[in-house]
Amino acid sequence: MAQSDEVLSGSRFAFGENWRRFLALVDERRIGAAENSLKARLGHADLRGLSFLDVGSGSGLFSLAARRLGAKIHSLDYDPQSVACTRELKRRYFPDSPDWVVEEGSALDAAYLDRLGEWDVVYSWGVLHHTGAMWQACANMAGLVKPGGQLFIAIYNDQGRGSRRWLAVKRAYNRAPLPLKWLILAFCTVRLRGPTLVRDTLRGAPLRSWREHGRTSSRGMSVWRDIVDWVGGLPFEVAKPEEMFEFFRQRGFALEQMATCGGGLGCNEFVFRKSLAGSPGE
């Protein structure tokens, strides 16, 4: 089924449309936050001389950040509107660069991925749990990393029954008519941000955290676009940190860095390094 048909059927969220609306917010502050996130997690002062594969580029913000840090970039996304967003950022900042390629592609298309070869850094933040076949997508990522290279990946945390409840919300949202979508978003905004909004109000600074999110977010994101992405995000799969450790250990990777969401809602981040010998099967 084509991506557009999946969206119409209610089985997939229109991620690219959400990213298109985010593009108006992209500025130097957000780009700088994205650059700092890459430097901190990957442990590099810059990315000069490195190849960087962005699988599920979304808005294109992190492809842009990696390019500004000096990497040679290949950006891909399954959603045509996300591809268009990434191309727009390339047009704005690196219109003539031969070192940034943007194209439509799937993390599940093994034949397509095989043509891409191996990369110093493979980056896929908050993407593979939306493919509909997360573990296959993870296995595909392992084969894209050069021996000695890094895999920077973020996957939704498994909250057990909590995750199953959110899956029901996501399914309802994607199948709902537009007016009901807004009601679901309003309810979820209260659920997700209500305590912070109340705390800001009691401190005499209503909406302060909301307004400052773009400045304080370590990834330069938008609080509203994050909420829409979270509520709508189908397909939806989750994993426990230990499952990720073991999965990639069996494929010749060692964990370098990790940042968890403390067992709650959100993504656990992992930076793995592939052994110089490659995976055990290589």
ABEGO torsion letter per residue (X at the ends): XBAAAAAAAGABBBAAAAAAAAAAABBAAAAAAAAAAAAAAAGBABABGBBBBBBGAEAGAAAAAAAAAGBBBBBBBABAAAAAAAAAAAAAABAABAABBBBBBBAABAAAAAAAEBBABBBBBGAAAAAGBAAAAAAAAAAABBBGBBBBBBBBBBAEAAAAAAAAAAAAAAABBAAAAAAAAAAAAAAAAAAAAAAAAAAGBBGAAAAAAAAABAAGBBAAAAAAAAAABOBBBBBBAAAAAAAAAAAGBBBABBBBAGGBBEBBBBBBBBBAAEBAAX
